[in-house]
Amino acid sequence: MIVTRPAKGHYSEAEAAEVLGLSVERLRALVRNRIAENDEDVSNLPVAHFQPSDLLLLRILAGQGLSASHQG
C-alpha cells in the first residue's frame, strides 16, 4: 500500500523555497524579477503564502522544468 500525504493548501515563503530547493534569497529574486509588478508586491513577499500552483510556476521559472519531483 502506498501512503501519500495530502497536498498542502499553502506554503510560507520559507516552505516554498525549501520545496523548490532554493534559498529564500533566490526565491525572492525570482519573484522580484519575473513576477512582481511593483514595489508593493515586493514589499509583501515575506508575508506571502504560495499555492501549489504557484510552486509549479516558480519551478518552471527557476529552470527546473516539470520533471522535478513534487513534494507535498
N, C-alpha and C positions, 0 to 999 in steps of 0.2 A: 504494500500500500504506500502510495506517495502522499506525503503530507505537505501542504503548502500553506504559508502564512497568507492571510488576507492582505491585499494591497492596501497601503496607507492611503488615506484620503488627502493628506497634505504633508509637506516636508518643510522644515525650517531651512534657513539659509545654510547652516552647518550640515544638516542632514542631506540636503540636496548636493552639496559639494562632495560629501563622502560617497554618496551613491554614484555620482558621476566620476569619482576618482580624481577630483580636482581640489586644489586648495581653495579656501574661501576667497582669497585674493584673486585667484584665476577666475572663479565663478563670477565675482563682482565685475571684473574686467570684461568678461564675455557678455554679461548683461548690459554693462555700460556701453560697450562698443557695438553690439549687434541688436539690442532690443530696446533699451531706454530711449524715449523720445525727447525728454527734457530733464533739467536738473532736479525737478521734484521727484521724478521716477527714481533717479539715482539715490537721492537722499532717503527714500523709503526702503531701499533694498535690504538693510539689516533687519527690518521687521517684516519683510515679505514672507509669504508662505507659497510654496510651489506645489502645483498639482502634478499628478503623474504624467499628464500630457505635456506639462512644461518641461519636465525632465527629459522626455523624448526629444523635444525641440532643442533643448540645450545640448543634449548628447550629439545631435546632428551638427549643430553649430560649432561644437568643440572639435568636430572632425572625427568623432568616434563611430559614426555611422549607426546603422540599425542592427548590426550583428553583435554589438556589445551585450554582454549578459545582463538581464533585467534582475534587479534586486528590489524586492518589495517588502 
